[in-house]
């Protein structure tokens, strides 16, 4: 994991968008084509009260302990700074929670039959548990590891530097978790954090298209004819979500 104290945060995020699937920028994580439309129809609506657009989001999949972990972890993966909002401000935890109840979380569009054998990471995820189960097992196992290493404190209660060390250990596989692969868990967590940060706001993340504004991405705007013959000219129109303009 990159050191989250680095100064070139904008450059890191610009590079990150290059490896986030295009479908994610406009759709839900890991879903494309006809499956996207089906997922959108099944995805849970934000758990907020009518008429209260700024009401806190209530998770529909994660319990309170898991929710605290997700918030703490994504806050370290993409912290806020002068360049732009962090993962918390961008609504990444909400995006991840909603994905757990959608096609991605259930691995609904994946081939999930055996045999389940150890293969090269080049083949992608090849395990039995769908992502939502990897998250549940991974969070519990990481908290158990942290309690053993840090005076009975779960991950969410650790100091920022300690959290960074744990996340780096998960990424490298130097932290061993019971019942789930550390690199599998971290891989989903990092992937979904990036997706939630850069996704279309309709899916709960990238609140007010703040990440798009930060990197100069126009979003789902349909007409660029006026800009085709203007190379080098800054595109100064606000980004557009599938749901409409974002200010």
C-alpha positions as CSV (number, residue, x, y, z in Angstrom):
1,X,0.0,0.0,0.0
2,X,1.3,3.4,-0.8
3,X,2.2,5.6,2.2
4,X,-0.9,7.7,2.8
5,X,1.3,10.6,3.9
6,X,2.8,11.1,0.5
7,X,2.5,14.6,-1.0
8,X,1.6,13.6,-4.6
9,X,-1.9,12.5,-3.7
10,X,-3.4,14.0,-6.8
11,X,-0.9,12.2,-9.0
12,X,-1.7,8.9,-7.3
13,X,-5.4,9.3,-7.8
14,X,-4.9,10.2,-11.5
15,X,-2.9,7.0,-11.9
16,X,-5.5,5.0,-10.0
17,X,-8.4,6.0,-12.3
18,X,-6.5,4.4,-15.2
19,X,-6.8,1.0,-13.6
20,X,-10.4,1.3,-12.4
21,X,-12.6,-0.4,-15.0
22,X,-14.5,2.1,-17.2
23,X,-17.8,0.4,-16.3
24,X,-17.1,1.4,-12.7
25,X,-17.0,5.1,-13.5
26,X,-20.5,5.0,-14.8
27,X,-21.8,1.8,-13.1
28,X,-21.6,-0.5,-10.1
29,X,-18.4,-2.2,-9.3
30,X,-17.8,-5.4,-11.3
31,X,-21.0,-5.2,-13.3
32,X,-21.4,-4.4,-17.0
33,X,-24.0,-4.4,-19.8
34,X,-27.3,-6.0,-19.1
35,X,-26.2,-7.0,-15.7
36,X,-25.7,-3.4,-14.8
37,X,-29.4,-2.6,-15.5
38,X,-30.5,-5.6,-13.5
39,X,-28.2,-4.7,-10.6
40,X,-29.4,-1.1,-10.5
41,X,-33.0,-2.4,-10.2
42,X,-32.1,-4.6,-7.3
43,X,-29.6,-2.3,-5.5
44,X,-30.9,-1.0,-2.2
45,X,-31.8,2.6,-2.0
46,X,-29.8,4.9,0.3
47,X,-31.1,4.4,3.8
48,X,-32.0,8.0,4.5
49,X,-35.2,9.7,5.4
50,X,-37.3,11.4,2.7
51,X,-36.7,15.1,2.6
52,X,-33.4,14.7,4.5
53,X,-30.7,14.5,1.7
54,X,-27.8,15.1,4.2
55,X,-29.0,12.5,6.8
56,X,-26.3,10.0,7.8
57,X,-26.3,6.8,5.8
58,X,-27.4,3.7,7.7
59,X,-25.6,0.5,6.5
60,X,-27.7,-2.3,5.2
61,X,-25.1,-5.1,5.2
62,X,-22.4,-4.2,7.6
63,X,-23.0,-4.4,11.4
64,X,-21.7,-1.6,13.7
65,X,-18.3,-3.2,14.3
66,X,-17.8,-3.9,10.6
67,X,-19.0,-0.4,9.7
68,X,-16.4,1.1,12.0
69,X,-13.7,-1.0,10.3
70,X,-14.7,0.0,6.8
71,X,-14.8,3.7,7.7
72,X,-11.4,3.6,9.4
73,X,-9.8,1.6,6.6
74,X,-10.9,3.7,3.7
75,X,-10.0,6.8,5.5
76,X,-6.4,5.6,5.6
77,X,-6.4,4.4,1.9
78,X,-7.6,7.8,0.7
79,X,-7.3,10.5,3.3
80,X,-8.6,14.1,2.8
81,X,-6.1,16.8,2.1
82,X,-5.8,20.1,0.2
83,X,-6.1,18.4,-3.2
84,X,-9.6,17.0,-2.6
85,X,-11.9,15.1,-0.3
86,X,-11.0,11.8,1.3
87,X,-12.9,8.5,1.0
88,X,-15.1,9.4,3.9
89,X,-16.2,12.7,2.5
90,X,-16.7,11.1,-0.9
91,X,-19.1,8.5,0.6
92,X,-16.9,5.5,-0.2
93,X,-18.2,3.5,2.9
94,X,-21.8,3.9,1.6
95,X,-20.7,2.7,-1.9
96,X,-19.1,-0.4,-0.5
97,X,-22.0,-1.3,1.8
98,X,-24.4,-1.0,-1.1
99,X,-22.2,-3.2,-3.3
100,X,-22.4,-6.0,-0.7
101,X,-26.1,-6.3,-1.3
102,X,-25.8,-6.1,-5.1
103,X,-24.5,-8.4,-7.8
104,X,-20.8,-7.8,-6.9
105,X,-21.2,-8.7,-3.3
106,X,-23.1,-11.9,-4.1
107,X,-20.7,-12.7,-7.0
108,X,-24.0,-13.1,-9.0
109,X,-22.4,-12.7,-12.4
110,X,-19.3,-14.8,-11.6
111,X,-18.6,-18.4,-12.1
112,X,-18.4,-19.7,-8.6
113,X,-18.3,-23.5,-8.9
114,X,-15.4,-25.8,-8.0
115,X,-12.8,-27.0,-8.0
116,X,-11.3,-24.4,-5.8
117,X,-7.5,-24.6,-6.0
118,X,-4.6,-22.2,-5.5
119,X,-3.7,-20.5,-8.7
120,X,-1.6,-17.5,-9.8
121,X,-3.0,-14.1,-9.0
122,X,-2.9,-13.5,-12.7
123,X,-6.1,-15.6,-13.0
124,X,-8.0,-13.3,-10.6
125,X,-10.0,-14.2,-7.6
126,X,-10.7,-18.0,-7.7
127,X,-12.0,-18.7,-4.2
128,X,-15.3,-20.1,-2.8
129,X,-16.5,-17.1,-0.8
130,X,-18.3,-14.3,-2.6
131,X,-16.9,-10.8,-1.8
132,X,-19.5,-10.0,0.9
133,X,-18.4,-13.1,2.8
134,X,-14.7,-12.2,2.3
135,X,-15.4,-8.8,3.8
136,X,-17.2,-10.3,6.8
137,X,-14.6,-12.9,7.5
138,X,-11.7,-10.5,6.7
139,X,-12.9,-7.7,9.0
140,X,-13.4,-10.2,11.9
141,X,-10.0,-11.8,11.4
142,X,-8.2,-8.5,11.1
143,X,-9.8,-7.2,14.2
144,X,-8.8,-10.4,16.0
145,X,-5.2,-9.9,14.7
146,X,-5.2,-6.3,15.9
147,X,-6.5,-7.3,19.4
148,X,-3.6,-9.7,19.8
149,X,-1.0,-7.2,18.6
150,X,-2.3,-4.0,20.1
151,X,-3.5,-4.5,23.6
152,X,-7.0,-5.8,22.8
153,X,-7.8,-2.9,20.4
154,X,-9.7,-3.5,17.2
155,X,-8.5,-1.9,13.9
156,X,-10.8,1.1,14.2
157,X,-9.3,2.1,17.6
158,X,-5.7,2.0,16.5
159,X,-3.6,5.0,15.8
160,X,-3.3,6.0,12.2
161,X,0.3,4.8,11.9
162,X,-0.7,1.4,13.3
163,X,-3.6,1.2,10.9
164,X,-1.2,1.9,8.0
165,X,1.1,-0.9,9.2
166,X,-1.8,-3.4,9.4
167,X,-3.1,-2.5,5.9
168,X,0.4,-2.8,4.4
169,X,0.7,-6.2,6.1
170,X,-2.6,-7.3,4.6
171,X,-1.5,-6.2,1.1
172,X,1.9,-7.9,1.4
173,X,0.4,-11.1,2.9
174,X,2.7,-10.7,5.9
175,X,-0.3,-10.6,8.1
176,X,-2.0,-14.0,8.3
177,X,-5.7,-14.1,8.8
178,X,-7.8,-17.0,10.1
179,X,-10.3,-18.3,7.6
180,X,-9.7,-15.9,4.7
181,X,-6.8,-14.8,2.6
182,X,-5.3,-11.5,3.7
183,X,-4.4,-10.4,0.1
184,X,-7.9,-11.4,-1.1
185,X,-9.5,-9.3,1.5
186,X,-7.2,-6.3,1.0
187,X,-7.6,-6.6,-2.8
188,X,-11.3,-6.2,-2.6
189,X,-11.1,-3.4,0.0
190,X,-8.6,-1.4,-2.1
191,X,-10.5,-2.1,-5.4
192,X,-13.8,-1.0,-3.9
193,X,-12.4,2.0,-2.3
194,X,-11.1,3.3,-5.7
195,X,-14.3,2.4,-7.3
196,X,-16.4,4.2,-4.7
197,X,-14.2,7.2,-5.0
198,X,-14.5,7.5,-8.7
199,X,-17.9,5.9,-9.4
200,X,-20.9,7.7,-10.7
201,X,-22.6,9.4,-7.7
202,X,-25.8,7.4,-8.3
203,X,-24.1,4.4,-6.6
204,X,-23.5,6.2,-3.3
205,X,-19.8,7.2,-3.7
206,X,-18.1,10.2,-5.2
207,X,-20.5,12.5,-3.4
208,X,-21.3,15.6,-5.5
209,X,-18.9,14.3,-8.1
210,X,-16.1,15.7,-6.0
211,X,-13.5,13.2,-7.2
212,X,-14.4,13.9,-10.8
213,X,-14.1,17.7,-10.2
214,X,-10.7,17.1,-8.6
215,X,-9.3,15.3,-11.6
216,X,-11.2,17.2,-14.3
217,X,-13.4,14.3,-15.4
218,X,-16.6,15.4,-17.1
219,X,-18.7,12.3,-16.2
220,X,-21.5,11.1,-18.3
221,X,-21.9,14.3,-20.4
222,X,-23.2,13.2,-23.8
223,X,-22.1,16.0,-26.1
224,X,-18.5,17.1,-26.5
225,X,-18.8,18.5,-30.1
226,X,-17.9,22.1,-29.0
227,X,-14.6,20.9,-27.6
228,X,-13.3,18.5,-30.3
229,X,-11.3,21.2,-32.1
230,X,-10.0,23.0,-29.0
231,X,-6.9,21.0,-27.8
232,X,-5.3,22.3,-24.7
233,X,-8.3,24.3,-23.7
234,X,-9.5,23.6,-20.2
235,X,-12.9,21.9,-20.1
236,X,-14.7,24.1,-17.5
237,X,-18.2,22.6,-17.4
238,X,-19.2,20.8,-14.3
239,X,-19.4,17.0,-14.3
240,X,-22.6,15.2,-15.0
241,X,-23.8,12.1,-13.3
242,X,-26.2,9.5,-14.8
243,X,-28.7,11.1,-12.5
244,X,-28.0,14.7,-13.8
245,X,-25.7,17.6,-13.2
246,X,-23.6,17.7,-10.0
247,X,-23.0,21.4,-9.6
